[in-house]
């Protein structure tokens, strides 16, 4: 069931440690009615590819202990095949399809897809090309904008060795972060149009949440204000006649 007052599908994208998960956590903590009215986001269902990736790491480590070959990653944690990055997008498509199948009668729902991509593994251009048409036709993009230097700083800061599988506390070694995420193609993709990104034949609205000053780390008041302002812009791009 469609709801014309909320985003149906919101892609939250950024470099690692940019604040994506903190934004989601903040939104999840709001009452449904307030979140819907102020941010155009309904009951939230999050599809994040990090738990999928971490499962592959765990399975490979178990296979190594059992004396069998690793399936997904080498012993340094890099994917064995480039196409595994696109397989993750396929998994997200599948999770969305199953969600819609099982929740046909649920209204006022926003599905959030969260992921990061660097040029080293195909960038957003490759990831976008594998998103299903069912997703693209209803999707909008919130890009959390920070520099490489800020991504590196926050990646180091959030590291918790006791919870490497945590959504909010996982981290990458500096060398791995640099190899995979130093270069991104977001600016190249978004430079063509200030409001829309063309993916295949579909125009997908987007807006950028500026977070170089790290308002997602405890500055709740500014996070709220900036998030509302950015999502208002995104809503205008999504429904230009509704504001």
N, C-alpha and C positions, 0 to 999 in steps of 0.2 A: 504494500500500500504506500503510495507516494505522499509526501508532505511538502508543500510548496514553501514552508517557512524554515526549512533546515537544509543543510548540505546532506546529500545522500551518501556520497563517498568523498572523503577528504584524504589526500595523500600528504603526509608530512615528511619532508625530505630535508637533508642537510649533511654536512660533514659529521663524522663521529664526534660525540660529546658536545654537539652544538646546543642542545637543550630540547630536542624533540620529545624525549620521554618525560622530561619535567613539565612540558606544556601539557602533555596528555594526562599526567598525574594531576595537575592543577584542575583541568577540565573535569576529570572524573570525580573530583571532590566537591563539585558544585551540585546543588539540587537540579534535577532534570528540567524543571520549569524555567529556572533562572538561566541555565546553560542554553536552552532552546531559544529563549527570548533575546538574550544579550549577545550570544555567540553563533546562533543559527546551527547549533549542534544538538542533536537529540540524544536518545539513549545510545551509549557508545559501545561499539564492538571493535576491538583493536586486533589487527592482523599485522604482526611484526616479524620480520624475517630473522631477527637475531636468535630467538629460541630454536628456529629450524637449523641455523648454522651451528649453534652450540650442541644440538643433538648429534650432528655429524661428527663434531670433535670428540664427543664422548663415545660414540660408537666406534670410531677409528681407534681411540685409545684402548677400548675393550678388545677389539680385534687384535691389536698388537700384543696385548697381554695373553691372548689365547693362541698366539703364534700364527695368525692369519694376516694376509695383506690388508692394508688400509684401503677403504673404498673411496673416500672423498678428499682427504688432505694428506700432505706429506708430514714428516715428523716435526716440521717447523710451523705447521698450521696453515700453509698455503694450499689453495684448491689444486687438485691434480689436473683438472680440466677447466678451461675457460667457461664452457657451457653450463657449468654448475651454478654460476651466477644467474643465468637466465632460467635455469631450473627453479631457482628460488621464486622468481616471478611467476612461473607456472604453478608452483605450490600456492602462492598467494591468490592467484586466479581461482584455483580449485577450492581453497578455503572460503572464498567469497561465494562461489557457486553453491557449496554445501550450506552455507549460512542462509542464503536466500531460499534455498529449497526447504529448510527446516523452520524458517521464520516467516512464512508467507503472510501470516495474519498480524505480524508485529508492525505497528506504525511508529512514526516519530523516532526512527533509528538512523544513526549516522555510523557508517563503517569507516574506520580509519586504517589506512595502510601506511606503515612506517618502514623506511629503509634508507640506506646511504649507498652511493656508488661513486667510485673514482674512475679516472680514465684508464688506469692500469687494468681494470677488469671490464672495460666496455662502456663505462660511464652511464649517465642517465639516458643517453640516446639508445643504447642497447636495451636497457631495462624497459624503457617506454615502449619499444617496438614489440615487446612480448606481453604487454598488458592486454587483457581481453577487451573486445569491443563493448561488452556489457559494462565493464568498469569505466572505460574511457568516456562513454556517452553520458555518464552521470558524475564524473570525477571533477574535482577542483584540487589545486595544489597549493599548499602552504610551505614555502621554502624558508628555513631558518638560516639566516645569513651570518656567518662568521668567517674570519680569516683562517688560513692554515695555522698561523701562530697561536691563535686562540683555541683552535681545535686541539693542538698539541698540549697547551697548558692545561685545559680542562680534562683531557684524556689522562694526563698524569695525575691530576688532582683527585679524580673520582675512583682511582684504582683501589680495590679492596681484595687482597689476595685470598681472603677467606670466602669470598662470594664471587668467583669469576663468572658464574652463570647469571648474575643479577642484571636485570634490565637497567637499573640505575647506577650500578657500581662496577660493571665490566670495563675492561680497558685493553688496549693493544700496546705491545712494546713499541718504542719510538721508531725503530727501524721498519717494523711492519706497517705502522701507521703512515710513515713517509712513502714507502713503496706503493701502497695501495690508494692513498687518499691525498697525497701532496697536490696532485693535479686533478681537477674536476672539470666537467664540461658544462656545468650549469650556466655560467655567464654566456657561453657561446650559444646555448639553446635559447636562453631567455632574451638575448639582445635583439632578436628579430622583431619582437612585439612586446610592448610593456604590460599587456594585460592577458595575452593568450599564448599558449604554446601549441603548435600544430603537431599532432601525433598521428601519422597516417593521414586520414582524411578528416580527423576530428580536431576541433579547436577546444583546448582545455584551459579554462581560466586559472590564473595563478596570482599570488601576492607574496611579497617577501617580508618576513618578520626579522627586523634588524636586532641582533643579539650580541654584537661585539662587546657591549658593556655588561653582558652576562646578567640580565635581569631575571633569568630563570633560576639563579642560585640564591633564593631567599628574598629577593625584592618583590614581594607579592603585589604590592600596590601598583608598581610600574609594570610588572608582568601583566596584570589584569588590564590596565589601561591600554598598553601597547597591543596586547592580543585582541582586545575588542576593536581597536582602531584598524588593525591589519585585517581582521576578519570582516569588518564592515566594507573595506575596500574589495576584498575577495567576493563578498556577497553582491556588491554592485557590479563587479565583472561577470558574476554568474547570472544575476537577474538585474540587468541594468535599469529596468523600469520599476523595480520594487523599492527604491530608495528615493 
